[in-house]
Amino acid sequence: MTGRQTLTGALAVDLGDGREIRHGQRAGHIHYTRQPRAVYTCLLCHQQEGPVTGAETVQRFVDSVRTIHAARCTAAAPTTERQAA
C-alpha cells in the first residue's frame, strides 16, 4: 500500500440463517429463519443508511450504498455548500 488511507464508512452485513430447499418445486431456493440484513454508517457525517432486510434487497443495497450516500453526505460536500444548507 502506498500513501495514507482513511476509513470513511462501515458496512455491516448479517447473512441471516437459512437452509437450501432440496426437494420439490422450490428446490434450490433458501428458506430463511432469519433474513439477511445490512446497514451502512458514514464515519464522516455520522448518518446511517438502512437497515434493509431480505436477500435481494441486501444485495442491491450493498452494490449501491456508497454511491447513493456520497450524493447526500453533508461532510463530503465542499465548505460553501455546507454553509448554504
C-alpha positions in Angstrom: 0.0 0.0 0.0 1.2 3.5 -0.8 0.0 6.7 0.8 -2.4 7.3 3.6 -5.8 5.7 3.6 -8.8 7.0 5.6 -11.7 4.8 6.7 -14.9 6.8 5.7 -17.7 4.3 6.2 -18.7 1.0 7.8 -20.9 -1.6 6.0 -22.3 -4.3 8.3 -24.0 -7.3 6.6 -25.7 -10.1 8.5 -26.1 -13.0 6.1 -29.0 -14.5 8.1 -29.8 -18.1 8.9 -31.2 -20.3 6.2 -31.3 -23.7 4.6 -31.4 -24.7 1.0 -34.6 -26.5 -0.1 -33.5 -29.7 -1.8 -36.8 -31.3 -3.0 -40.0 -30.2 -4.7 -40.9 -27.2 -6.8 -38.8 -24.8 -4.6 -35.6 -26.9 -4.9 -32.5 -24.6 -4.9 -34.3 -21.8 -3.0 -33.3 -20.8 0.5 -35.7 -20.9 3.4 -34.6 -18.2 5.9 -35.3 -18.5 9.6 -33.6 -15.1 10.0 -33.5 -12.8 6.9 -30.2 -11.2 5.7 -29.8 -7.6 6.7 -27.4 -4.7 6.1 -26.7 -1.2 7.3 -24.2 1.4 6.3 -22.8 4.1 8.7 -20.8 7.1 7.3 -17.9 7.9 9.6 -17.7 11.4 8.2 -21.2 12.7 8.7 -22.4 10.0 11.2 -25.6 9.3 9.2 -26.9 5.8 8.7 -28.3 4.3 5.5 -30.7 1.3 6.1 -31.2 -1.0 7.6 -32.5 -3.2 4.8 -33.7 -6.8 5.0 -34.1 -9.6 2.5 -31.6 -11.4 0.3 -32.3 -9.4 -2.9 -32.7 -6.1 -1.2 -29.4 -6.5 0.7 -27.6 -7.4 -2.5 -28.9 -4.2 -4.3 -28.1 -2.1 -1.2 -24.5 -3.4 -0.9 -23.9 -2.8 -4.6 -25.1 0.9 -4.5 -25.0 2.3 -0.9 -21.6 4.0 -1.3 -22.6 5.8 -4.4 -26.0 6.8 -3.1 -24.7 8.0 0.2 -21.9 10.0 -1.4 -24.5 12.1 -3.2 -26.1 13.2 0.1 -23.2 13.1 2.5 -23.0 16.5 4.2 -19.4 16.0 5.3 -18.2 15.3 1.8 -19.7 18.4 0.3 -17.5 21.5 -0.3 -17.4 24.0 2.5 -19.5 26.6 0.6 -22.3 24.0 0.0 -22.3 23.0 3.7 -22.6 26.7 4.8 -25.6 27.2 2.5 -27.5 24.2 3.9 
